[in-house]
């Protein structure tokens, strides 16, 4: 199958491409910059440009689509004004893909679509959980998800992968795992909130592989892309400290955010049992990989 992957320069894009190529697919990518993805063909252009989208689908006519591209600037993306632009561009890209004969699509959603204020300690979020996104990002993702579900009702074959938290190489240094890792590697104090918040971390390589496997499945609808395992932020920070062996974790040195949900963990029954995905990384090996990457990339 000829598969178009958008967002191939993102955190999970390279791993999705690698998994698709390993499965024997003909992979092509598109975007403003050329990704370091061997054995794939790249078309340079801006997905927010309707002329580029029209030409891309008309000329290439892919059979499959993994759409990962969106506004992802750390901290900015939650309420970035171009979120509606990305939703509109995504709908247009998907519609053109289907109209040109595209057979199978998988798009990236987000746990931000769910109602975080309704999250309860120990209650994992299933795909049928109530959605009430508090951010523009989550709202626009949810609108796109509903468009995908409507298209499925009309005979399309689309899966919507709701990503939870990620960790791995090349993360923004302000994100939680890199910020703690970098401080500890420098033998400094890693400042953080109380750390009582429970989160679901998945390694970026597993997330990319999961998207490729979902594309190759027959599953239509919403599927959580996550580990399904909850860890408190403090336990993650302490694990990093144990692995690095220096520095100090200062829990409570930063205030807890009032809008921060206490428990955000996915139910992954569909991913594991219906699609049959099994991750290669557990939390310890994922954190070791993050530490190794920052060791190699710090100036």
Backbone torsions as a table, in degrees:
resi	resn	phi	psi	omega
1	UNK	NA	137.5	174.8
2	UNK	-85.7	115.6	-172.7
3	UNK	-116.4	127.2	173.3
4	UNK	-91.7	126.7	177.4
5	UNK	-116.1	119.4	173.2
6	UNK	-96.3	154.4	-178.5
7	UNK	71.7	29.8	-176.8
8	UNK	-69.6	-14.1	176.1
9	UNK	-91.3	1.1	-177.8
10	UNK	-80.7	-170.5	-176.6
11	UNK	-63.5	-39.9	-174.4
12	UNK	-107.1	-13.8	-177.2
13	UNK	-54.7	-47.8	-179.5
14	UNK	-59.9	-34.9	-178.5
15	UNK	-75.5	-34.8	174.3
16	UNK	-63.4	-43.1	178.4
17	UNK	-61.7	-45.7	-179.0
18	UNK	-60.7	-41.6	-179.7
19	UNK	-67.5	-38.8	178.0
20	UNK	-64.8	-43.9	179.1
21	UNK	-63.0	-41.9	178.3
22	UNK	-62.8	-29.4	179.0
23	UNK	-83.3	-0.3	175.1
24	UNK	95.5	10.8	-179.7
25	UNK	-84.3	154.1	172.8
26	UNK	-89.3	110.0	-171.2
27	UNK	-103.1	132.8	171.2
28	UNK	-127.4	148.8	-179.0
29	UNK	-124.4	163.5	176.5
30	UNK	-146.6	155.4	179.5
31	UNK	154.1	-179.4	-175.1
32	UNK	-73.0	-27.8	-179.5
33	UNK	-129.6	154.2	-175.5
34	UNK	-80.8	123.8	178.6
35	UNK	-78.2	156.7	176.9
36	UNK	-85.4	65.8	-177.8
37	UNK	-117.7	105.8	179.9
38	UNK	-67.4	155.4	175.2
39	UNK	62.9	29.6	175.1
40	UNK	-135.5	160.5	-179.1
41	UNK	-109.3	133.0	-176.0
42	UNK	-114.3	138.0	173.3
43	UNK	-113.3	118.4	-177.1
44	UNK	-84.9	129.5	178.5
45	UNK	173.0	173.4	-177.3
46	UNK	-103.7	117.7	-178.3
47	UNK	-66.3	-17.1	175.7
48	UNK	-79.2	-6.0	179.1
49	UNK	-93.1	113.7	-177.8
50	UNK	-61.9	-31.3	178.7
51	UNK	-65.0	-41.8	178.0
52	UNK	-64.0	-43.8	-179.3
53	UNK	-60.7	-44.7	-179.4
54	UNK	-61.5	-45.5	-179.2
55	UNK	-67.9	-39.7	-179.2
56	UNK	-58.4	-52.1	-177.4
57	UNK	-71.5	-38.5	179.9
58	UNK	-63.0	-43.6	-175.6
59	UNK	-80.2	-37.1	-171.7
60	UNK	-95.0	-33.0	177.3
61	UNK	46.8	61.5	179.8
62	UNK	-68.7	152.4	175.9
63	UNK	-85.7	-32.7	-178.4
64	UNK	-127.0	157.9	-179.0
65	UNK	-142.1	126.9	165.6
66	UNK	-115.8	111.9	-174.8
67	UNK	-104.6	106.1	-178.9
68	UNK	-111.5	-18.2	-172.1
69	UNK	-66.7	139.1	176.6
70	UNK	-171.4	176.5	170.9
71	UNK	-71.0	121.9	-174.5
72	UNK	-130.9	10.8	-178.3
73	UNK	-59.2	126.7	-173.1
74	UNK	-56.4	130.2	178.1
75	UNK	79.3	-31.9	-176.1
76	UNK	-84.7	-32.6	-168.3
77	UNK	-67.3	-24.9	-174.1
78	UNK	-54.2	-45.5	-179.3
79	UNK	-128.8	31.2	179.6
80	UNK	-62.8	138.6	-176.9
81	UNK	-66.4	-16.2	179.9
82	UNK	-90.1	5.4	175.2
83	UNK	-56.2	-45.4	176.2
84	UNK	-62.3	-32.3	177.5
85	UNK	-63.7	-40.1	179.5
86	UNK	-68.9	-36.1	176.7
87	UNK	-65.3	-45.3	179.6
88	UNK	-64.0	-42.7	179.3
89	UNK	-64.2	-38.0	-179.2
90	UNK	-67.4	-41.4	177.5
91	UNK	-62.8	-43.7	179.8
92	UNK	-64.4	-43.8	179.0
93	UNK	-61.2	-46.2	-178.9
94	UNK	-64.9	-43.9	179.8
95	UNK	-63.3	-42.0	178.1
96	UNK	-64.9	-39.6	178.1
97	UNK	-59.2	-47.8	-179.6
98	UNK	-68.0	-40.4	-179.4
99	UNK	-64.9	-26.8	-179.6
100	UNK	-86.4	1.7	178.4
101	UNK	104.6	6.2	177.1
102	UNK	-57.2	137.3	-170.4
103	UNK	-100.6	-31.2	-169.3
104	UNK	-149.2	129.4	-178.4
105	UNK	-133.9	145.1	172.4
106	UNK	-132.8	127.2	-176.5
107	UNK	-119.4	151.8	-177.6
108	UNK	-90.3	121.1	171.5
109	UNK	-105.8	-158.6	-174.1
110	UNK	-153.8	148.3	172.9
111	UNK	-64.4	-13.7	176.6
112	UNK	-66.8	-9.3	175.8
113	UNK	-74.0	-25.8	-177.1
114	UNK	-75.0	167.0	175.7
115	UNK	-84.6	97.1	-177.0
116	UNK	-66.9	-30.2	-178.9
117	UNK	-68.1	-17.9	-179.5
118	UNK	-94.6	1.1	-178.9
119	UNK	-68.8	133.6	-177.5
120	UNK	-122.1	148.8	-178.5
121	UNK	-58.0	121.2	176.7
122	UNK	88.9	-6.5	-179.0
123	UNK	-99.1	106.1	179.6
124	UNK	-73.4	146.8	-178.7
125	UNK	-85.8	114.2	173.5
126	UNK	-87.7	167.5	-176.6
127	UNK	-64.0	-18.7	179.0
128	UNK	-95.9	9.3	179.2
129	UNK	-65.1	155.7	-177.8
130	UNK	-64.3	136.5	179.3
131	UNK	-109.3	126.7	175.3
132	UNK	-153.7	73.1	-174.3
133	UNK	-62.6	136.8	-177.2
134	UNK	-91.9	-8.1	-177.3
135	UNK	-120.8	158.6	176.6
136	UNK	-61.2	-38.6	177.3
137	UNK	-56.1	-52.3	-179.8
138	UNK	-63.5	-36.9	179.9
139	UNK	-65.3	-43.2	-179.1
140	UNK	-71.2	-36.7	174.9
141	UNK	-61.8	-43.3	-178.8
142	UNK	-64.9	-38.8	176.4
143	UNK	-60.6	-42.1	178.0
144	UNK	-66.8	-39.4	177.9
145	UNK	-58.9	-43.9	-179.4
146	UNK	-66.4	-33.6	174.8
147	UNK	-63.0	-41.4	178.2
148	UNK	-62.5	-42.9	179.4
149	UNK	-64.1	-38.5	176.8
150	UNK	-62.7	-41.9	178.9
151	UNK	-64.5	-37.2	176.3
152	UNK	-60.2	-38.1	178.0
153	UNK	-63.5	-25.1	-180.0
154	UNK	-92.4	4.4	175.2
155	UNK	110.5	-0.7	177.9
156	UNK	-74.5	168.0	177.8
157	UNK	-124.4	93.7	-173.3
158	UNK	-131.0	134.4	172.3
159	UNK	-112.6	143.4	-179.0
160	UNK	-119.0	109.6	-175.6
161	UNK	-95.4	110.5	179.8
162	UNK	-86.7	108.4	-179.6
163	UNK	-78.7	140.7	170.6
164	UNK	-101.7	-145.3	-175.2
165	UNK	-79.9	145.5	-179.1
166	UNK	-117.9	157.0	168.8
167	UNK	-148.0	152.0	-179.7
168	UNK	154.8	-172.7	-178.6
169	UNK	-60.2	149.1	169.7
170	UNK	68.7	22.1	174.5
171	UNK	-70.7	157.5	170.6
172	UNK	-60.2	131.5	-176.3
173	UNK	-62.7	-15.1	178.9
174	UNK	-83.2	-11.5	178.2
175	UNK	-69.6	163.7	-166.9
176	UNK	-60.2	-56.2	-176.2
177	UNK	-62.7	-46.1	177.2
178	UNK	-62.6	-39.8	-177.1
179	UNK	-64.2	-40.7	177.5
180	UNK	-70.4	-43.8	-179.2
181	UNK	-59.2	-48.1	-177.1
182	UNK	-63.4	-40.3	179.2
183	UNK	-65.5	-44.0	-178.8
184	UNK	-68.0	-39.6	177.8
185	UNK	-61.9	-31.0	178.3
186	UNK	-85.5	6.2	-178.8
187	UNK	59.8	38.7	179.3
188	UNK	-113.8	-179.8	177.7
189	UNK	-86.6	128.1	176.7
190	UNK	-91.1	105.9	-179.1
191	UNK	-81.1	140.9	-178.8
192	UNK	-158.9	172.0	175.8
193	UNK	-72.2	-166.5	179.6
194	UNK	-60.0	-29.4	179.1
195	UNK	80.8	9.0	179.6
196	UNK	-77.2	-15.5	-179.0
197	UNK	-64.5	133.2	-179.4
198	UNK	-100.4	130.8	-175.6
199	UNK	-133.2	162.6	-178.8
200	UNK	-112.8	106.2	-178.8
201	UNK	-102.0	136.7	175.6
202	UNK	-129.8	138.4	177.9
203	UNK	-68.9	143.2	-175.8
204	UNK	-60.2	-33.1	178.9
205	UNK	-66.1	-40.1	176.9
206	UNK	-65.7	-39.3	179.4
207	UNK	-63.4	-44.0	178.1
208	UNK	-62.5	-43.6	178.2
209	UNK	-64.4	-35.8	179.1
210	UNK	-63.9	-41.9	178.5
211	UNK	-62.6	-40.1	178.6
212	UNK	-64.5	-40.8	-179.2
213	UNK	-70.5	-37.1	176.0
214	UNK	-61.7	-42.5	178.5
215	UNK	-58.3	-40.4	-177.2
216	UNK	-77.8	-8.6	179.7
217	UNK	-87.3	178.2	176.0
218	UNK	-100.0	6.1	-173.4
219	UNK	-70.9	133.1	176.3
220	UNK	-119.4	135.2	178.8
221	UNK	118.6	-156.5	-173.0
222	UNK	-96.0	135.9	176.4
223	UNK	-139.7	132.4	175.6
224	UNK	-73.6	131.7	175.2
225	UNK	-107.3	100.1	-171.9
226	UNK	-165.8	174.8	178.7
227	UNK	-83.6	-26.0	-176.3
228	UNK	78.5	7.7	-177.6
229	UNK	-120.3	129.4	-178.8
230	UNK	-95.9	138.4	176.7
231	UNK	-136.8	135.1	174.5
232	UNK	-68.5	150.0	178.5
233	UNK	-60.3	-34.5	178.2
234	UNK	-66.1	-39.3	178.6
235	UNK	-66.6	-34.7	176.2
236	UNK	-65.8	-45.2	178.7
237	UNK	-62.3	-41.5	179.0
238	UNK	-66.9	-35.2	176.2
239	UNK	-64.3	-41.5	176.2
240	UNK	-61.4	-41.8	179.4
241	UNK	-63.5	-42.7	179.6
242	UNK	-62.8	-39.0	-178.3
243	UNK	-73.8	-35.1	-177.2
244	UNK	-85.1	-39.6	174.0
245	UNK	81.5	16.3	175.8
246	UNK	-155.7	172.2	-175.8
247	UNK	78.8	-176.9	-177.1
248	UNK	-139.2	139.3	174.2
249	UNK	-94.2	120.1	-179.0
250	UNK	-106.5	79.1	178.1
251	UNK	-67.6	135.8	179.5
252	UNK	87.1	-0.4	179.0
253	UNK	-76.4	-15.8	173.2
254	UNK	-119.8	147.3	-177.6
255	UNK	-72.3	149.2	170.8
256	UNK	-72.4	140.9	176.1
257	UNK	-78.7	137.0	-178.3
258	UNK	-64.4	-29.2	-178.1
259	UNK	-92.2	8.8	-177.3
260	UNK	-83.6	118.8	-178.9
261	UNK	-67.4	142.1	-178.9
262	UNK	-70.7	-26.5	-173.5
263	UNK	-144.0	120.4	-177.6
264	UNK	-140.0	87.8	-175.8
265	UNK	-135.0	140.9	-175.6
266	UNK	-91.8	145.6	162.5
267	UNK	-83.8	121.3	-174.1
268	UNK	-113.4	27.2	-179.4
269	UNK	-59.6	-42.6	-178.3
270	UNK	-65.8	-46.0	-179.4
271	UNK	-60.1	-43.3	-174.8
272	UNK	-82.2	-45.3	-170.3
273	UNK	-94.6	-37.7	179.9
274	UNK	-82.7	-46.1	-178.4
275	UNK	-88.6	-26.9	176.3
276	UNK	84.0	22.3	-178.5
277	UNK	-79.1	136.3	175.0
278	UNK	-127.6	123.1	-178.4
279	UNK	-70.6	155.0	176.0
280	UNK	-94.0	-20.9	-177.4
281	UNK	-108.8	133.7	162.3
282	UNK	-95.5	-179.0	-174.6
283	UNK	-62.3	-42.0	-177.1
284	UNK	-63.9	-46.4	-179.5
285	UNK	-68.8	-32.1	176.4
286	UNK	-65.1	-44.5	-179.7
287	UNK	-67.6	-37.0	176.0
288	UNK	-60.8	-41.6	178.7
289	UNK	-63.0	-40.7	177.2
290	UNK	-62.8	-44.4	179.8
291	UNK	-61.3	-45.6	-179.8
292	UNK	-61.1	-40.2	-178.4
293	UNK	-65.1	-45.1	-179.7
294	UNK	-69.6	-31.8	173.4
295	UNK	-59.8	-39.3	-177.7
296	UNK	-80.2	-20.5	-172.0
297	UNK	-114.1	1.3	175.4
298	UNK	-79.5	139.5	179.9
299	UNK	-70.2	NA	NA
